[in-house]
Amino acid sequence: MDATPKGNRLHIALLGRTNVGKSSILNMITGQDIAITSPVAGTTTDVVEKAMELLPLGPVLFLDTAGLDDVSKLSSLRLKKTEKIFDRADVAILVTEPDFWGTYEEEVLAEMNRRKTPVIVAINKIDLHRPSGQFLRDVQAKTLHIIPVSTIDAQKRDSFLDILKRQLLEIVPNDFVQPPPLVGDLMPPGGLAVLVVPIDLQAPKGRLILPQVQTIRDALDNDAAVVIVKDRELPATLSLLKRTPDVVVCDSQAVLKVSADVSPEIPLTTFSILFARQKGDLVTAAEGAAHIEALQSGDRVLIAEACSHHPLQDDIGRVKIPRWLKQYVGGDIQTDVSAGRNYPDNLQDYKLIIHCGACMLTRREMLSRMQQAREAGVPITNYGLAISFTQGIVRRTLSPFPSALLAFDRKMKEHQLQ
């Protein structure tokens, strides 16, 4: 569980006013002094992350935030980071005090309701003042998930955790308990997947990258077999198989070569497209890929990466995709790159967003990014779909997903009629 990537953990945000006890609650949950606590308001100056295993839920990531009513000189920067947590949170714990509920609490609750993010209200400091019956009734009218707590009463930690776990199980999003599959539903039990994995400069020494590992695990979890091969050895490996694979999955950058080596009747897709489905909305991403047809010279495109890495020569997001776009459009396309958590606020300035596979993001965070693009009126697609489109084989790589292929074809017809 300690090695579970952040993107596969349930993200639980602790939100509330300064000095309400968010960090104390985090320390109580973890049983460790993770976050600095002090009677001085605004002690938490940045988001504090704590990964742990919270049975029976499994791997989670707690996000302790700065107070929403911070009025310090750096408050605007702190609050901006806190607001970004709204995009990441699968569940929010709104911390308040007995008989105190105001504008800040209402705004948090309204924002979480707008995003359909479930909320638990933790009423802290009950050792100082017991909440009145009327206050409890007022809060219960807003949410049925309430936990009174005193963080200085260590003997009641287990009782608090039991209630917290029970309430989390009641409200945890279904896509965390049963996340969309990667490749398992594309094969019958006893099926066979061939994974084409490149070993190049960008491949980590001595191991596979996360999307490849997770695809292998997903196939095994669904009682299927996996054959792993490099692209150069693929034809020879296919000739040795006694049966036709149920699906072939390859790296997006090798898709053109792999497509030529794999018979048309064998379903073919890419790791990036698999993650576009698991982490986000593949239908929306397929529609976004069709928008490449409408790009014109001078248009501005955002390349969005979920992780920060040192770009290598011929980097896929910074070099290859921009080059393929320019070649396809036949003119100059301006591309900007955002990396890590720095998803821009000016999405409306772009004609298209091309996002990475988002293996380091939660499904909720990726869906939030797609929703922000939708609200800005900007199409969004992902690396694998964009590459397949510019290579002229996107209909083939979408063939295992009929609804996404139908949406792509429909959107293409719209662009061709314009």
C-alpha positions as CSV (number, residue, x, y, z in Angstrom):
1,M,0.0,0.0,0.0
2,D,2.9,2.4,0.7
3,A,3.9,2.2,-3.0
4,T,0.4,2.9,-4.3
5,P,0.6,6.0,-6.6
6,K,-1.2,9.2,-5.6
7,G,-3.4,8.9,-8.6
8,N,-4.8,5.6,-7.3
9,R,-5.6,6.8,-3.8
10,L,-8.9,8.2,-2.4
11,H,-8.2,12.0,-2.0
12,I,-9.7,13.4,1.2
13,A,-9.5,17.1,1.7
14,L,-9.6,18.8,5.1
15,L,-11.2,22.3,4.6
16,G,-12.3,25.0,7.0
17,R,-11.4,28.3,8.6
18,T,-8.0,29.1,10.1
19,N,-7.3,27.7,13.5
20,V,-10.4,25.5,13.4
21,G,-8.3,22.4,13.9
22,K,-7.9,20.8,10.5
23,S,-4.2,19.9,11.2
24,S,-5.1,18.5,14.6
25,I,-7.7,16.3,13.0
26,L,-5.2,15.0,10.5
27,N,-2.7,14.2,13.3
28,M,-5.5,12.4,15.1
29,I,-6.4,10.3,12.1
30,T,-2.9,9.3,11.3
31,G,-1.7,9.0,14.9
32,Q,1.3,11.0,14.0
33,D,2.4,14.6,14.2
34,I,2.2,15.1,10.4
35,A,1.0,18.7,10.4
36,I,2.3,21.5,12.7
37,T,-0.4,22.7,15.1
38,S,-0.5,26.0,17.0
39,P,-3.1,28.4,18.6
40,V,-1.7,31.0,16.1
41,A,-4.1,31.3,13.2
42,G,-2.7,30.3,9.8
43,T,-0.1,27.9,10.9
44,T,-0.7,25.7,7.8
45,T,0.8,27.7,5.0
46,D,0.7,25.2,2.2
47,V,-1.1,22.0,1.4
48,V,0.1,19.1,3.6
49,E,-0.2,15.7,2.0
50,K,-0.3,12.4,3.9
51,A,-0.6,9.0,2.3
52,M,-1.8,6.1,4.4
53,E,-3.8,2.9,4.4
54,L,-7.2,3.4,5.9
55,L,-8.8,0.0,6.2
56,P,-11.2,-1.2,4.9
57,L,-11.1,1.6,2.3
58,G,-7.5,1.0,1.3
59,P,-4.9,3.6,0.2
60,V,-5.9,7.2,0.8
61,L,-4.3,10.6,0.6
62,F,-5.2,13.3,3.1
63,L,-4.9,16.9,2.0
64,D,-4.6,19.4,4.8
65,T,-5.2,23.0,3.5
66,A,-4.7,26.6,4.6
67,G,-7.7,28.3,6.3
68,L,-10.3,29.7,3.9
69,D,-10.5,33.0,5.8
70,D,-6.7,33.6,5.8
71,V,-6.0,37.3,5.7
72,S,-2.2,37.2,5.8
73,K,0.0,38.9,3.2
74,L,0.4,35.6,1.4
75,S,-3.3,34.7,1.8
76,S,-4.1,35.0,-1.9
77,L,-1.4,32.5,-2.9
78,R,-2.5,30.1,-0.1
79,L,-6.1,30.3,-0.9
80,K,-5.4,29.7,-4.6
81,K,-3.7,26.4,-3.7
82,T,-6.6,25.5,-1.3
83,E,-9.1,26.1,-4.1
84,K,-7.1,23.8,-6.4
85,I,-7.8,21.1,-3.9
86,F,-11.4,21.3,-4.8
87,D,-10.4,19.7,-8.1
88,R,-8.5,16.9,-6.5
89,A,-10.9,16.0,-3.6
90,D,-12.9,12.8,-3.9
91,V,-14.3,13.5,-0.4
92,A,-14.2,16.7,1.7
93,I,-14.1,16.9,5.5
94,L,-15.4,20.4,6.4
95,V,-14.1,21.2,9.9
96,T,-16.0,23.7,11.9
97,E,-16.7,24.5,15.6
98,P,-19.8,24.1,17.8
99,D,-22.5,26.7,17.1
100,F,-20.5,28.4,14.4
101,W,-21.5,28.2,10.8
102,G,-21.1,31.2,8.4
103,T,-20.4,32.3,4.9
104,Y,-17.2,30.3,4.5
105,E,-18.8,27.1,5.4
106,E,-21.8,27.7,3.1
107,E,-19.5,28.5,0.2
108,V,-17.5,25.3,0.7
109,L,-20.6,23.3,0.9
110,A,-22.1,24.9,-2.1
111,E,-18.9,24.4,-4.2
112,M,-18.7,20.7,-3.1
113,N,-22.4,20.2,-4.0
114,R,-21.8,21.8,-7.4
115,R,-19.0,19.3,-8.0
116,K,-21.1,16.4,-6.5
117,T,-18.2,15.9,-4.0
118,P,-19.5,14.2,-0.8
119,V,-18.9,16.1,2.4
120,I,-18.5,15.1,6.1
121,V,-18.8,17.9,8.6
122,A,-16.4,17.4,11.6
123,I,-17.5,19.6,14.6
124,N,-14.2,20.1,16.4
125,K,-13.4,21.4,19.9
126,I,-16.4,19.8,21.6
127,D,-14.3,19.6,24.8
128,L,-14.6,23.4,25.0
129,H,-18.2,23.7,24.0
130,R,-20.9,21.2,23.2
131,P,-22.9,22.0,20.1
132,S,-26.5,23.0,20.7
133,G,-29.4,20.9,19.5
134,Q,-30.5,23.6,17.1
135,F,-27.0,23.8,15.6
136,L,-26.9,20.1,15.0
137,R,-30.4,20.2,13.4
138,D,-29.3,23.0,11.1
139,V,-26.2,21.1,10.0
140,Q,-28.1,17.9,9.6
141,A,-30.4,19.8,7.2
142,K,-27.3,20.3,5.0
143,T,-25.7,16.9,5.4
144,L,-26.4,13.7,7.3
145,H,-22.7,13.0,7.7
146,I,-21.6,14.7,10.9
147,I,-18.9,13.8,13.4
148,P,-18.4,15.7,16.7
149,V,-14.8,15.4,17.8
150,S,-12.3,16.5,20.3
151,T,-8.7,16.2,19.1
152,I,-7.2,16.5,22.6
153,D,-9.1,13.4,23.7
154,A,-6.7,10.7,22.5
155,Q,-8.6,7.9,24.2
156,K,-11.5,8.5,21.8
157,R,-9.4,8.3,18.6
158,D,-10.5,4.8,17.8
159,S,-14.2,5.7,18.2
160,F,-13.7,8.7,15.9
161,L,-11.9,6.6,13.3
162,D,-14.7,4.0,13.4
163,I,-17.3,6.6,12.7
164,L,-15.1,8.3,10.0
165,K,-14.5,5.0,8.2
166,R,-18.2,4.1,8.3
167,Q,-19.2,7.4,6.9
168,L,-16.5,7.4,4.2
169,L,-17.8,3.9,3.1
170,E,-21.3,5.4,2.8
171,I,-20.3,8.3,0.6
172,V,-17.1,7.2,-1.2
173,P,-17.6,7.6,-5.0
174,N,-18.4,4.4,-6.8
175,D,-15.6,5.0,-9.3
176,F,-13.1,4.6,-6.4
177,V,-14.6,1.4,-5.1
178,Q,-15.0,0.0,-8.6
179,P,-12.8,2.1,-11.0
180,P,-13.4,1.7,-14.7
181,P,-11.3,-1.1,-16.1
182,L,-8.2,-0.6,-18.2
183,V,-8.1,-3.7,-20.5
184,G,-9.9,-6.5,-18.5
185,D,-13.3,-6.0,-20.1
186,L,-11.9,-6.1,-23.6
187,M,-11.1,-9.9,-23.1
188,P,-13.1,-12.9,-21.9
189,P,-11.8,-14.9,-18.9
190,G,-8.8,-16.8,-20.2
191,G,-8.2,-14.2,-22.8
192,L,-4.9,-12.9,-24.1
193,A,-3.5,-9.4,-24.4
194,V,-0.3,-8.5,-26.2
195,L,1.4,-5.4,-24.7
196,V,3.9,-3.7,-26.9
197,V,6.3,-1.9,-24.6
198,P,9.1,0.3,-26.0
199,I,12.5,0.2,-24.3
200,D,14.0,3.6,-25.2
201,L,15.6,6.7,-23.6
202,Q,12.4,7.5,-21.8
203,A,11.9,4.1,-20.3
204,P,13.0,3.9,-16.7
205,K,16.1,1.7,-16.2
206,G,15.2,-1.7,-14.7
207,R,11.4,-1.3,-14.6
208,L,8.3,-0.5,-16.6
209,I,6.3,2.7,-16.4
210,L,3.1,3.0,-14.4
211,P,0.5,2.7,-17.2
212,Q,2.2,-0.6,-18.4
213,V,2.3,-2.1,-14.9
214,Q,-1.3,-1.2,-14.1
215,T,-2.5,-2.6,-17.5
216,I,-0.7,-5.9,-16.7
217,R,-2.3,-6.0,-13.2
218,D,-5.7,-5.2,-14.6
219,A,-5.5,-8.1,-17.2
220,L,-4.4,-10.5,-14.4
221,D,-7.2,-9.4,-12.1
222,N,-9.6,-10.3,-14.9
223,D,-8.2,-13.8,-15.4
224,A,-6.4,-13.0,-18.7
225,A,-2.9,-13.8,-19.9
226,V,-0.4,-11.1,-21.0
227,V,2.4,-11.3,-23.5
228,I,4.9,-8.4,-23.3
229,V,7.1,-7.6,-26.2
230,K,9.1,-4.7,-27.8
231,D,7.8,-3.3,-31.1
232,R,10.8,-4.7,-33.1
233,E,10.0,-8.3,-31.9
234,L,6.2,-8.0,-32.3
235,P,5.9,-9.8,-35.7
236,A,8.0,-12.7,-34.6
237,T,6.1,-13.0,-31.3
238,L,2.7,-12.9,-33.1
239,S,3.8,-15.7,-35.4
240,L,4.7,-17.9,-32.4
241,L,1.3,-17.6,-30.8
242,K,-1.1,-20.5,-31.3
243,R,-4.2,-18.3,-31.0
244,T,-5.1,-14.8,-32.0
245,P,-4.8,-12.1,-29.3
246,D,-8.0,-10.6,-28.0
247,V,-6.4,-7.2,-28.0
248,V,-3.0,-5.6,-28.7
249,V,-2.0,-2.5,-26.7
250,C,1.0,-0.4,-27.6
251,D,2.8,2.8,-26.7
252,S,1.2,5.7,-28.7
253,Q,4.5,6.7,-30.3
254,A,4.9,3.2,-31.9
255,V,1.2,2.9,-33.0
256,L,1.8,3.4,-36.7
257,K,4.4,0.6,-36.9
258,V,2.4,-1.7,-34.6
259,S,-0.7,-1.1,-36.7
260,A,1.2,-2.3,-39.8
261,D,2.3,-5.4,-37.9
262,V,-1.1,-6.4,-36.5
263,S,-3.8,-7.9,-38.6
264,P,-6.8,-5.6,-39.1
265,E,-9.2,-8.0,-37.4
266,I,-7.3,-7.9,-34.2
267,P,-8.4,-5.0,-31.9
268,L,-5.7,-2.5,-31.3
269,T,-5.4,0.5,-29.0
270,T,-2.8,2.4,-26.9
271,F,-2.0,2.7,-23.2
272,S,-2.8,6.3,-23.4
273,I,-6.3,5.7,-24.8
274,L,-6.9,3.0,-22.1
275,F,-6.1,5.7,-19.5
276,A,-8.3,8.2,-21.2
277,R,-11.2,5.9,-20.5
278,Q,-10.2,4.9,-16.9
279,K,-9.3,8.3,-15.7
280,G,-11.7,10.5,-17.6
281,D,-14.4,10.4,-20.3
282,L,-13.3,8.6,-23.5
283,V,-16.3,9.8,-25.5
284,T,-15.5,13.5,-24.8
285,A,-11.8,12.8,-25.5
286,A,-12.7,11.2,-28.8
287,E,-14.8,14.2,-29.8
288,G,-11.9,16.4,-28.9
289,A,-9.6,14.5,-31.2
290,A,-11.9,15.2,-34.1
291,H,-11.4,18.9,-33.4
292,I,-7.8,18.6,-34.7
293,E,-9.5,18.5,-38.2
294,A,-10.7,22.1,-37.5
295,L,-7.3,23.5,-36.4
296,Q,-5.8,26.3,-38.5
297,S,-2.4,27.9,-38.7
298,G,-1.9,30.3,-35.9
299,D,-4.3,28.5,-33.5
300,R,-3.1,28.0,-29.9
301,V,-3.1,24.5,-28.3
302,L,-2.4,23.6,-24.6
303,I,-0.3,20.5,-23.9
304,A,-1.3,19.5,-20.3
305,E,0.9,17.0,-18.3
306,A,-0.2,15.6,-15.0
307,C,3.4,15.1,-13.7
308,S,6.5,17.2,-13.7
309,H,9.5,15.6,-15.4
310,H,12.8,16.7,-16.9
311,P,12.0,16.8,-20.6
312,L,14.3,14.7,-22.8
313,Q,15.4,15.3,-26.3
314,D,12.4,14.8,-28.6
315,D,10.0,14.9,-25.7
316,I,6.5,13.6,-26.6
317,G,4.5,16.6,-25.2
318,R,6.9,19.4,-25.9
319,V,8.4,18.3,-29.3
320,K,6.7,15.3,-31.0
321,I,3.0,16.2,-30.6
322,P,3.5,19.9,-31.6
323,R,5.5,18.7,-34.7
324,W,2.8,16.2,-35.7
325,L,0.1,18.9,-35.3
326,K,2.0,21.3,-37.5
327,Q,2.6,18.6,-40.1
328,Y,-1.1,17.7,-40.1
329,V,-2.4,21.3,-40.2
330,G,0.1,22.4,-42.7
331,G,0.9,25.6,-40.8
332,D,2.2,27.0,-37.5
333,I,0.4,25.9,-34.3
334,Q,1.4,27.7,-31.1
335,T,1.7,25.2,-28.2
336,D,1.9,26.0,-24.5
337,V,2.8,23.4,-21.9
338,S,1.4,23.1,-18.4
339,A,2.9,20.5,-16.0
340,G,1.9,19.0,-12.7
341,R,-0.8,20.7,-10.7
342,N,-0.5,23.9,-12.7
343,Y,-3.6,23.6,-14.8
344,P,-4.1,27.1,-16.3
345,D,-7.1,29.4,-15.5
346,N,-7.1,30.9,-19.1
347,L,-8.4,27.8,-20.9
348,Q,-10.7,29.9,-23.0
349,D,-7.6,31.2,-24.8
350,Y,-7.0,27.8,-26.5
351,K,-8.5,26.1,-29.5
352,L,-7.8,22.6,-28.1
353,I,-6.4,21.0,-25.0
354,I,-4.3,17.8,-25.4
355,H,-3.9,16.1,-22.0
356,C,-1.5,13.3,-21.1
357,G,-2.9,9.9,-20.0
358,A,-3.3,11.3,-16.4
359,C,-2.0,8.2,-14.7
360,M,-0.8,10.4,-11.8
361,L,-4.2,12.0,-11.3
362,T,-7.4,10.7,-9.7
363,R,-10.4,10.1,-11.9
364,R,-12.2,12.9,-10.2
365,E,-9.4,15.3,-10.8
366,M,-9.2,14.4,-14.5
367,L,-13.0,14.7,-14.8
368,S,-12.8,18.1,-13.1
369,R,-10.2,19.2,-15.7
370,M,-12.5,18.1,-18.5
371,Q,-15.4,19.9,-16.9
372,Q,-13.3,23.1,-16.7
373,A,-12.5,22.7,-20.4
374,R,-16.2,22.2,-21.2
375,E,-17.2,25.3,-19.2
376,A,-14.5,27.3,-21.1
377,G,-15.9,26.0,-24.4
378,V,-12.7,24.3,-25.4
379,P,-12.4,20.7,-26.8
380,I,-10.1,18.4,-24.9
381,T,-8.5,15.1,-26.0
382,N,-5.4,13.2,-24.9
383,Y,-2.0,12.2,-26.1
384,G,-2.9,8.8,-27.5
385,L,-5.9,10.0,-29.4
386,A,-4.1,13.0,-30.8
387,I,-1.2,10.9,-32.0
388,S,-3.4,8.3,-33.5
389,F,-5.4,11.1,-35.3
390,T,-2.3,12.7,-36.8
391,Q,-1.0,9.3,-37.9
392,G,-4.3,8.6,-39.6
393,I,-5.3,5.5,-37.6
394,V,-7.5,6.9,-34.8
395,R,-10.5,4.9,-36.0
396,R,-8.6,1.7,-35.6
397,T,-7.4,2.6,-32.1
398,L,-10.9,3.5,-31.1
399,S,-12.4,0.4,-32.6
400,P,-12.5,-1.5,-29.2
401,F,-14.8,1.3,-27.9
402,P,-17.8,1.6,-30.1
403,S,-19.5,4.5,-28.3
404,A,-16.3,6.6,-28.5
405,L,-15.8,5.7,-32.1
406,L,-19.4,6.8,-32.9
407,A,-18.9,10.1,-31.1
408,F,-15.7,10.7,-33.0
409,D,-17.3,10.0,-36.4
410,R,-20.2,12.2,-35.6
411,K,-17.9,15.1,-34.6
412,M,-15.8,14.6,-37.7
413,K,-18.8,14.9,-39.9
414,E,-19.7,18.2,-38.2
415,H,-16.2,19.6,-38.9
416,Q,-16.2,18.4,-42.5
417,L,-19.6,20.1,-43.2
418,Q,-18.4,23.4,-41.8
